[in-house]
């Protein structure tokens, strides 16, 4: 019984090889019957140290194909596959790991090579900054949204959202400049916006902080408080500085005047005391009035 099973197995293997050889003869097979394989990845932009998957596949889904992967003519590994793509796991740690990669598909003695595939080192984007400019006309507001990410490999795709709902398609920027979106809204509408920045690195998109616009009624000015507050604070700061300098200058001037004035010694700067000898007669009437030879003048001087 065991010998019979072995014969059946050998016969099946021989038949399979015979069928593949009959179906596929590299000398007579047309190019479209066994074309070159494909080598690809989900993204060609990677970060240094990232683990990636490289796929080898073939249009012919019926043949058992042996896939071999090469980088710079260096053999990396072999896998067999039928129908489904084979997957090679790689790690991009240095510039030499970027490629070029090439996949070889082989059936018996028939061999085809894929085109070269290269990875590119990329920097992830940073969280973008969303700014809003508003022009009010009547009961409408003309809104300009600007989204900008300061770092990240170009190109960067920007998408705008209103309350988590996309309101624009991806706006691609190949230069370090913001993406813009112009909208028209009614004064009575309250909105919340944010934006997304994404480059070729998958799963590394960054989002801005949400920016809200309060609704206004009638002829109200949208965001008047937010717009006027910085100017008001700046004006108050300037006024406070002017008052401080004015008070300081007045204080210095008054101090200088006091320093130059004579000191107060508690008495008049000059005191003159005149001693007069007055002779009275016996009846008490004034008889003679004048300064005697003993009159003294006393002057008091502050030092």
C-alpha positions in Angstrom: 0.0 0.0 0.0 2.8 2.4 0.9 4.6 1.6 -2.3 1.5 2.4 -4.3 1.1 5.8 -2.6 4.8 6.6 -3.4 4.2 5.8 -7.0 1.2 8.0 -7.1 3.1 10.9 -5.5 6.0 10.6 -8.0 3.6 10.3 -10.9 1.8 13.5 -9.7 5.1 15.4 -9.4 6.2 14.2 -12.8 2.9 15.2 -14.3 3.0 18.6 -12.8 6.4 19.3 -14.1 5.5 18.0 -17.5 2.3 20.1 -17.6 4.3 23.3 -16.6 6.9 22.5 -19.2 4.3 22.0 -21.8 2.5 25.2 -20.8 5.6 27.2 -20.3 8.5 26.9 -22.7 10.7 30.0 -22.6 11.9 29.3 -26.1 8.5 29.4 -27.6 6.3 31.2 -25.0 5.1 34.7 -25.9 6.2 37.5 -23.6 2.6 38.2 -22.5 2.1 34.6 -21.3 5.0 34.9 -18.8 5.7 38.6 -18.3 8.2 40.1 -15.9 7.2 40.1 -12.2 6.3 43.2 -10.2 8.0 44.4 -7.1 6.3 47.1 -5.0 5.6 48.4 -1.5 2.8 50.2 0.1 4.9 53.3 0.1 8.3 54.3 -1.3 8.9 56.9 1.4 10.2 55.6 4.7 11.9 56.8 7.9 15.3 55.7 9.0 14.9 52.5 11.1 11.5 51.7 9.7 10.4 48.1 9.0 8.8 47.7 5.6 7.3 45.0 3.4 8.3 44.4 -0.2 6.0 42.4 -2.5 6.8 40.3 -5.5 3.9 39.2 -7.7 3.1 37.9 -11.1 0.2 38.2 -13.5 0.1 34.4 -14.1 -1.9 33.0 -11.2 -1.8 29.4 -12.1 1.9 28.6 -12.1 4.0 27.9 -9.0 6.6 30.5 -9.2 9.9 30.8 -7.2 10.6 34.5 -6.3 14.0 35.7 -5.4 14.8 39.2 -4.1 18.0 41.1 -4.8 19.5 44.4 -3.6 22.5 45.8 -5.5 22.8 42.3 -7.0 23.0 40.8 -3.5 20.7 37.8 -2.9 18.3 38.4 0.0 16.0 35.4 0.0 13.7 33.1 -1.9 10.0 32.2 -1.6 7.5 30.1 -3.6 4.1 31.4 -4.4 1.1 30.6 -6.6 -1.4 33.3 -7.3 -0.8 35.5 -4.2 2.1 37.9 -3.9 5.0 36.9 -1.8 6.2 39.2 1.0 9.7 40.0 2.0 10.3 41.8 5.3 13.0 44.5 5.3 14.5 47.1 7.7 15.7 50.5 6.4 18.5 51.5 8.7 21.0 53.2 6.3 21.3 54.7 2.9 22.4 51.4 1.4 19.0 49.8 2.3 17.1 52.2 0.0 17.8 50.0 -3.0 17.6 49.4 -5.9 15.6 46.1 -5.3 14.8 43.6 -8.0 12.6 40.5 -8.0 13.3 37.4 -10.0 10.5 35.0 -11.0 11.4 31.5 -12.1 9.5 28.5 -13.4 11.7 25.6 -14.3 14.4 27.2 -16.5 12.3 30.2 -17.4 13.5 33.3 -15.6 12.2 36.9 -15.7 13.3 40.0 -13.7 11.3 42.9 -12.4 12.2 46.6 -12.8 14.2 48.3 -10.1 12.5 49.6 -7.0 13.9 52.2 -4.6 12.9 53.6 -1.2 13.3 57.3 -0.2 14.2 58.5 3.2 11.6 61.0 4.4 11.0 63.3 7.4 7.5 63.2 9.0 5.4 66.3 9.0 4.9 68.4 12.2 1.6 69.5 13.5 0.3 72.2 11.2 -0.8 75.7 12.2 -4.3 76.8 11.1 -5.0 80.6 10.8 -8.2 82.4 9.8 -8.7 85.7 8.0 -12.3 87.2 8.0 -13.9 89.9 6.0 -17.4 90.8 6.9 -19.8 92.2 4.3 -23.4 92.7 5.4 -24.7 89.4 6.8 -21.9 87.3 5.3 -18.4 86.5 6.2 -15.6 85.8 3.6 -13.3 83.4 5.4 -9.8 82.4 4.3 -8.2 79.3 5.9 -4.5 78.8 5.8 -2.7 75.6 6.9 1.0 75.3 7.2 3.4 72.6 8.5 6.9 73.9 9.2 8.7 70.6 8.7 8.4 67.4 6.7 9.5 66.1 3.4 7.8 67.6 0.4 5.3 67.3 -1.2 2.8 67.9 1.7 -0.9 67.4 1.2 -3.3 69.6 3.2 -6.9 68.9 3.8 -9.4 71.2 5.6 -12.2 70.0 7.9 -15.3 71.6 9.4 -16.4 69.8 12.5 -14.5 66.7 11.4 -16.1 66.7 8.0 -13.7 67.3 5.0 -14.6 70.5 3.1 -11.7 70.3 0.6 -9.8 67.7 -1.4 -6.1 67.3 -0.7 -4.1 70.4 -1.7 -0.6 69.4 -2.6 2.3 71.8 -2.0 5.7 71.1 -3.4 7.1 74.3 -1.8 7.3 75.3 1.9 4.2 77.5 1.8 0.7 77.3 3.3 -2.4 75.9 1.6 -5.4 78.2 1.3 -9.1 77.7 1.2 -11.7 80.4 0.7 -15.2 80.1 2.1 -18.3 82.2 2.5 -20.4 81.8 5.6 -23.4 83.6 7.2 -23.0 85.6 10.4 -25.4 83.4 12.2 -23.4 80.3 11.6 -20.9 78.9 14.2 -18.0 77.0 12.8 -15.1 75.0 14.0 -12.2 74.3 11.6 -9.0 72.3 11.6 -6.6 71.0 9.0 -4.5 67.9 8.2 -0.9 67.7 6.9 0.3 64.5 5.3 3.2 63.5 3.1 4.3 60.2 1.6 4.7 58.6 5.0 1.6 56.5 5.8 -0.1 56.6 9.2 1.9 59.7 10.2 -0.6 62.5 9.4 -0.7 65.5 11.8 -3.7 67.7 12.7 -3.9 71.3 13.7 -5.6 72.5 16.8 -9.3 73.3 16.2 -10.2 77.0 15.6 -13.7 78.1 16.4 -15.7 81.1 14.9 -18.5 82.3 17.1 -21.8 83.2 15.4 -22.8 86.9 15.4 -26.2 88.5 15.0 -27.4 91.5 13.0 -24.7 93.9 12.0 -22.3 92.4 14.6 -18.6 92.1 13.7 -17.4 88.5 13.9 -14.6 87.9 16.3 -14.4 91.6 17.2 -13.2 90.8 20.6 -10.4 88.5 19.4 -9.3 91.0 16.8 -9.5 94.1 19.0 -8.0 92.7 22.2 -4.4 92.5 21.0 -4.5 96.1 19.8 -6.2 97.3 23.0 -3.5 95.6 25.1 -0.8 97.1 23.1 -2.3 100.6 23.4 -2.6 100.2 27.2 1.0 99.0 27.4 2.2 102.1 25.5 0.2 104.5 27.6 1.6 102.9 30.8 5.2 103.2 29.6 4.6 106.9 28.7 3.1 107.7 32.1 6.0 105.8 33.8 8.6 107.9 31.9 6.8 111.1 32.6 6.5 110.5 36.3 10.1 109.5 36.5 11.3 112.7 34.7 9.1 114.9 37.0 10.5 113.2 40.1 14.1 113.7 38.9 13.5 117.4 38.1 11.9 118.0 41.5 14.7 116.2 43.3 17.3 118.4 41.4 15.5 121.6 42.5 15.5 120.6 46.1 19.1 119.8 46.0 20.0 123.3 44.7 17.8 125.2 47.3 19.3 126.6 50.6 18.6 124.6 53.6 16.1 125.6 56.2 17.7 126.1 59.6 14.6 126.9 61.5 15.0 130.7 61.4 15.1 133.5 58.9 18.3 133.6 56.8 19.2 137.0 58.3 18.2 138.3 61.7 19.1 141.9 62.7 18.7 142.8 66.2 18.9 146.5 67.1 19.4 147.5 70.7 18.4 151.0 71.4 18.8 152.9 74.4 15.7 154.8 75.2 15.8 157.6 77.9 12.6 158.3 79.5 11.9 161.4 81.7 10.3 161.2 85.0 6.8 161.9 83.5 7.2 158.7 81.4 7.3 160.5 78.0 9.8 159.5 75.3 12.7 162.0 75.4 15.2 160.6 73.1 15.1 157.7 70.6 18.0 156.5 68.6 20.7 153.9 68.1 23.4 153.9 70.7 27.0 153.3 70.1 26.3 149.8 71.5 23.9 148.8 68.8 24.7 145.3 67.6 23.8 143.5 64.4 23.6 139.7 64.6 23.5 137.6 61.3 22.7 133.9 61.3 24.0 132.0 58.4 23.1 128.3 57.4 26.0 126.1 56.6 
